[in-house]
Amino acid sequence: MSDEELESRQERREKKLRRKRERIAKHGKNLARVYMDAILKRLGRGRK
């Protein structure tokens, strides 16, 4: 393999990781709240 192929692979990988990080950052706090609400709801339902 030549250096150019490896470099382009690396660039594609970096772009993919950057997109993934942006997607996570966008949904982070609200999604955490949704999960917490769901867990608390189930715990509450199970105890009654």
N, C-alpha and C positions, 0 to 999 in steps of 0.2 A: 504494500500500500504506500502511496505517496503522502507527503505531508499535507498536501492540499485536501485530500479526501478526509483525513483525520481532523483537519481544522474545520471543514464544513460540517462534519458530524458534531464536533464540539459546539459550533455556533448554533446548530439546530437544537441541540440539547439545552443550551443556555436559554434560547428563546422559549422553549417548551417549559422549562422550570420557572422562568420569569412570568409567563402567562398563568401558570398554576399558582404561584405566590399571589399574583394580583387577584385571582378569583377567590382565593382563601381570604385575603384581607378584606375584600368587598363584603363577604358574608359573615365574617367572624363573630362579631358581637351579637347580632340578631339571632344567628343560628344557635349560639350557645344558650341564649335565653329560651329559645324554642325547646331545645333538648332538656333544659332544667325544668321547664314547665311540664313537659311530658313525663319526666321522671317523678316529679312531685305529685302529679295527678295520679299516676299509677300507685305510688306509695300510699297516698291518701285513700284511694279506692280499696286497696288491699287490707287496710287496717280496720275498716268499718265492718 
